[in-house]
Every structure is written in structure tokens, then in C-alpha cells.
């Protein structure tokens, strides 16, 4: 298995999408809550 460091090297678009989705979900939860 590759080292954890290599896991950080991923496509920027994917990271931005995941981060954006998580941020939106948290923001929605806080707003609805």
C-alpha cells in the first residue's frame, strides 16, 4: 500500500468538490439547526 503522503496528492478539482460539499453540508446543518 502507498504511504499516506501520496494520498494527499490528488486532483485539486476533487479536493475542492469534497471540501465545498462538506462546507455546504455543515452550513446547511447549522442554518437548519
Beta strands, then each sheet from edge to edge (+ up, - down):
end
